[in-house]
Amino acid sequence: FLASIVLSAFLTGRVMRYAVRSSLLDIPNARSSHEVPTPRGGGLALVIVIALATCMSIFIPGTQISHAICLLFALVAYGVLGWQDDKHVLSALSRFLVQVLVAVSCILYLVWSGVMLMPAAIMEFILAFLAVLWITWLVNLYNFMDGLDGISGVETLVLGIVASYWFASLGMSGLAVICIAAAGAALGFLRWNWSPAKIFMGDVGSLALGGFFAIIALIGHYSAGIPFSAFTVLYAVYLVDATITLLGRIMRKEKWWQAHRSHYYQRAVQSGLSHAQVSLGILLINIVMAVLATMIVWGLLPGVLAIAIAGAILAALMFLINSRFNRVKVN
């Protein structure tokens, strides 16, 4: 954890200098939450740190190499896609097709390696199809939600710590090390990304982290027996905001694949809260979700009930954000 913090902070600084020299800058526009050109691509540091930890995990007794290979493939594949998008701005269609191809490859490998069941009946085919959708959606929602100083760093920090604790408690030390390295990498990155951000994560980080945590959930469920509902609650902040916002844009017949400022975390900023206040709020909410999710893992709370409680909490917060946003908009 400590080594990941130091290495991530160092590499992020190096990436920032490279981005400035190469004019790899995020230029503000009408849909941006920042006001000055800012280097992007800082997530490359996180990808490198997590990939190194993943490679090292194979030397830990009891680690399944298939887990490490799948995670490493997802990190590198989505990281390369994101880095190319940061540098050249790929079309939405080409991005999506590559995302699906990588997701299908991951599922095929998990089936081939025995982590997931071979689709021999309609139910297994449905589960495999849903797994591809799960990975693709996590990749995109992480990208959609990374629009605020510190927000994805905070999200990754909490998710990494909690998942690491779950795996460690189940004796899966290799996965625990990988997840705690992800948390440390996020904390080191926050040294540069906390408001006012000196560098943004970019697609290289958001796509890779989305794929990483999607695979972590699948491995955790199929290999460690962790209820999938626990991961759903743990990821609830990003899942709910991105999904509700996307469905709303589709219903309003907007170009949902384009950048926008209608996420709830963006409305919170537009209503007068600072980037730091919103990111700290996300941290506190994630801690509450982590407690609920851990109670599922411990068998202290049924998954359905935990999801209902998490949904009620987030619905109340979204209502408050909307109310505040509408008051400011009217004034």
C-alpha positions in Angstrom: 0.0 0.0 0.0 2.7 2.5 1.0 4.9 1.5 -2.0 2.0 2.0 -4.3 1.3 5.5 -2.9 4.9 6.6 -3.4 5.3 5.0 -6.9 2.0 6.4 -8.1 2.7 9.9 -6.9 6.1 9.8 -8.5 4.8 8.4 -11.9 1.9 10.8 -11.9 4.4 13.7 -11.7 6.4 12.3 -14.6 3.2 11.8 -16.7 2.2 15.4 -15.9 5.5 16.8 -17.2 5.2 14.6 -20.3 1.6 15.8 -20.9 2.7 19.5 -20.7 5.6 19.0 -23.1 3.3 17.1 -25.5 0.4 19.5 -25.2 -1.8 16.7 -24.0 -4.2 19.1 -22.3 -7.9 19.0 -21.5 -9.2 22.3 -22.9 -12.3 23.6 -21.1 -15.6 23.8 -23.0 -19.2 24.3 -22.2 -19.6 20.9 -20.7 -16.4 21.0 -18.6 -16.2 21.3 -14.8 -12.7 23.0 -15.0 -11.8 26.5 -16.2 -8.1 26.3 -17.3 -6.3 23.9 -19.7 -5.2 20.9 -17.6 -2.8 18.0 -18.4 -4.6 14.7 -18.8 -3.5 11.0 -18.9 -2.4 10.8 -15.2 -4.3 7.5 -14.9 -1.4 5.9 -16.8 0.5 6.0 -13.4 -2.3 4.0 -11.8 -2.4 1.4 -14.6 1.4 0.9 -14.3 1.3 0.5 -10.5 -1.6 -1.9 -10.5 -0.2 -3.9 -13.4 3.1 -4.3 -11.5 1.3 -5.4 -8.4 -0.7 -7.9 -10.5 2.5 -9.3 -11.9 4.1 -9.6 -8.4 1.0 -11.3 -7.0 1.7 -14.5 -8.9 4.6 -15.1 -6.5 2.2 -15.1 -3.5 1.3 -18.7 -2.5 -2.2 -19.7 -3.4 -2.7 -17.0 -6.1 -4.5 -18.3 -9.2 -2.5 -17.2 -12.2 -5.7 -17.1 -14.3 -7.0 -14.3 -12.1 -3.8 -12.3 -12.5 -3.7 -12.9 -16.3 -7.3 -11.7 -16.8 -6.8 -8.6 -14.6 -3.6 -7.7 -16.3 -5.1 -8.2 -19.8 -8.1 -5.9 -18.9 -5.8 -3.3 -17.4 -3.5 -3.2 -20.4 -6.1 -3.5 -23.1 -8.4 -0.8 -21.7 -5.4 1.3 -20.7 -4.0 1.3 -24.2 -7.5 2.2 -25.6 -7.8 5.0 -23.2 -4.3 6.3 -23.8 -5.0 6.4 -27.5 -8.2 8.2 -26.9 -6.5 10.8 -24.7 -3.9 11.4 -27.4 -6.0 11.2 -30.6 -9.8 11.4 -29.5 -11.2 8.2 -31.1 -14.8 7.9 -32.4 -17.5 6.7 -30.0 -18.2 3.7 -32.2 -14.6 2.5 -32.4 -14.2 2.9 -28.6 -17.3 0.9 -28.0 -16.4 -1.9 -30.4 -13.0 -2.3 -28.8 -14.5 -2.2 -25.3 -16.9 -5.0 -26.2 -14.2 -7.1 -27.8 -12.0 -6.8 -24.7 -15.0 -7.7 -22.5 -15.8 -10.8 -24.6 -12.1 -11.8 -24.5 -12.1 -11.6 -20.7 -15.2 -13.7 -20.4 -14.0 -16.3 -22.8 -10.7 -16.6 -20.9 -12.5 -16.8 -17.5 -14.7 -19.6 -19.0 -11.7 -21.4 -20.5 -9.7 -21.2 -17.3 -12.6 -22.6 -15.2 -13.4 -19.5 -13.2 -16.8 -19.2 -14.9 -19.0 -22.1 -16.0 -18.9 -23.2 -19.6 -22.2 -22.0 -21.3 -23.9 -25.3 -21.9 -27.4 -24.2 -21.3 -29.5 -21.1 -21.9 -29.0 -19.8 -18.4 -25.2 -20.0 -18.7 -25.3 -18.2 -22.0 -27.5 -15.5 -20.5 -25.0 -15.1 -17.5 -22.1 -14.9 -19.9 -23.9 -12.2 -22.0 -24.7 -10.3 -18.8 -21.1 -10.5 -17.7 -20.0 -8.9 -21.0 -22.6 -6.1 -20.5 -21.3 -5.7 -16.9 -17.7 -5.2 -17.9 -18.7 -2.8 -20.8 -20.9 -0.8 -18.5 -18.4 -0.5 -15.7 -15.8 0.6 -18.1 -18.1 3.4 -19.5 -19.6 4.5 -16.2 -16.2 4.9 -14.6 -15.3 7.1 -17.6 -18.6 9.0 -17.4 -18.2 9.7 -13.7 -14.6 10.9 -13.9 -15.5 14.6 -14.3 -14.5 16.1 -11.0 -11.3 16.8 -9.2 -10.6 13.8 -6.9 -13.8 11.9 -7.5 -12.4 8.8 -9.2 -9.4 8.8 -6.9 -11.7 8.7 -3.9 -13.8 6.0 -5.5 -10.8 3.8 -6.3 -9.4 4.3 -2.8 -12.5 3.0 -1.1 -13.2 0.2 -3.5 -9.6 -1.0 -3.4 -9.4 -1.1 0.4 -12.8 -2.8 0.9 -12.2 -5.4 -1.8 -8.7 -6.1 -0.4 -10.2 -6.7 3.1 -12.8 -9.1 1.7 -10.2 -11.1 -0.2 -7.7 -11.1 2.7 -10.4 -12.4 5.1 -11.1 -15.2 2.7 -7.4 -16.2 2.4 -7.0 -14.9 -1.2 -3.8 -13.0 -0.5 -2.9 -12.4 -4.1 -6.1 -10.6 -4.9 -5.9 -8.7 -1.6 -2.5 -7.4 -2.6 -3.6 -6.3 -6.0 -6.6 -4.4 -4.6 -4.7 -2.7 -1.9 -2.1 -1.6 -4.5 -5.0 -0.1 -6.5 -6.1 1.8 -3.4 -2.5 3.0 -2.7 -2.1 4.0 -6.4 -5.3 6.1 -6.1 -4.1 7.8 -3.0 -0.8 8.7 -4.6 -2.6 10.0 -7.6 -4.8 12.2 -5.4 -1.6 14.1 -4.5 -1.8 15.7 -7.9 -5.6 15.3 -8.7 -7.1 16.8 -5.5 -8.8 20.1 -6.1 -7.5 22.2 -7.8 -6.3 19.3 -9.9 -2.9 19.7 -11.5 -3.6 16.7 -13.8 -6.7 14.7 -14.8 -6.9 10.9 -14.8 -8.0 10.8 -18.5 -9.5 7.9 -20.3 -6.4 5.8 -19.8 -7.2 5.6 -16.1 -11.0 5.6 -16.1 -11.4 2.9 -18.7 -8.7 0.7 -17.1 -10.1 1.1 -13.6 -13.7 0.4 -14.8 -12.5 -2.9 -16.4 -10.4 -3.7 -13.4 -13.2 -3.5 -10.9 -15.7 -5.2 -13.2 -13.3 -8.2 -13.4 -12.7 -8.1 -9.6 -16.4 -8.4 -9.0 -16.7 -11.4 -11.3 -13.7 -13.2 -9.8 -14.8 -12.3 -6.3 -18.2 -13.9 -7.0 -17.2 -17.0 -9.0 -13.9 -17.8 -7.2 -14.4 -16.5 -3.7 -18.2 -16.9 -3.3 -18.7 -13.2 -2.5 -22.4 -12.4 -3.2 -22.6 -10.2 -6.3 -25.1 -8.0 -4.4 -22.1 -7.0 -2.2 -20.2 -5.6 -5.2 -23.4 -3.9 -6.4 -23.8 -2.1 -3.2 -20.1 -1.3 -2.9 -20.1 0.2 -6.5 -23.5 1.8 -5.9 -22.5 5.5 -6.0 -21.1 5.2 -9.5 -23.7 2.7 -10.7 -26.7 4.7 -9.6 -25.5 8.1 -10.8 -24.3 7.0 -14.2 -27.3 4.7 -14.9 -30.0 7.1 -13.8 -28.4 10.0 -15.7 -27.9 7.8 -18.8 -31.5 6.6 -18.8 -32.8 10.2 -18.3 -30.7 11.4 -21.3 -32.0 8.5 -23.5 -35.6 9.3 -22.5 -35.1 13.0 -23.4 -33.7 11.8 -26.8 -30.4 13.5 -26.1 -27.0 12.3 -27.6 -26.2 10.3 -24.5 -22.8 9.3 -25.7 -21.6 12.9 -25.7 -20.0 14.7 -22.8 -22.5 16.6 -20.6 -23.0 18.2 -17.2 -26.1 16.5 -16.0 -24.7 13.9 -13.6 -25.8 14.4 -10.0 -22.2 15.1 -8.8 -22.0 17.8 -11.5 -25.3 19.3 -10.4 -23.9 19.4 -6.8 -21.1 21.5 -8.1 -23.4 23.7 -10.1 -25.5 24.3 -7.0 -22.6 25.9 -5.3 -20.5 23.1 -3.7 -16.8 22.9 -4.4 -15.0 20.0 -6.1 -13.4 19.1 -2.8 -16.7 19.2 -0.9 -18.4 16.9 -3.4 -15.5 14.5 -3.5 -15.4 14.3 0.3 -19.2 13.7 0.2 -18.6 10.9 -2.2 -16.0 9.5 0.2 -18.5 9.5 3.1 -21.3 8.0 1.0 -18.9 5.3 -0.2 -17.9 4.4 3.4 -21.6 3.9 4.2 -22.0 1.7 1.1 -18.9 -0.2 2.1 -20.4 -1.0 5.6 -23.6 -2.2 4.0 -21.7 -4.3 1.5 -19.5 -5.8 4.1 -22.5 -6.8 6.2 -23.7 -8.8 3.1 -20.3 -10.6 3.0 -20.5 -11.3 6.7 -24.0 -12.7 6.3 -25.4 -10.0 8.7 -27.7 -8.4 6.1 -29.6 -10.0 3.1 -28.4 -8.7 -0.2 -31.9 -7.5 -1.3 -32.4 -5.6 1.9 -28.9 -4.0 1.6 -29.6 -2.9 -1.9 -32.9 -1.4 -0.8 -31.3 0.6 2.0 -28.5 1.7 -0.4 -31.1 2.7 -3.0 -33.1 4.7 -0.4 -30.0 6.6 0.8 -28.9 7.5 -2.7 -32.5 8.4 -3.8 -32.7 10.8 -0.8 -29.3 12.4 -1.7 -30.3 12.8 -5.4 -33.5 14.4 -4.3 -31.6 16.9 -2.1 -29.1 17.6 -4.9 -31.9 18.2 -7.4 -33.7 20.5 -5.0 -30.6 22.6 -4.3 -29.8 22.7 -8.0 -33.3 23.9 -9.0 -33.2 26.6 -6.3 -29.9 27.9 -7.6 -31.1 27.7 -11.2 -34.3 29.7 -10.4 -32.3 32.3 -8.5 
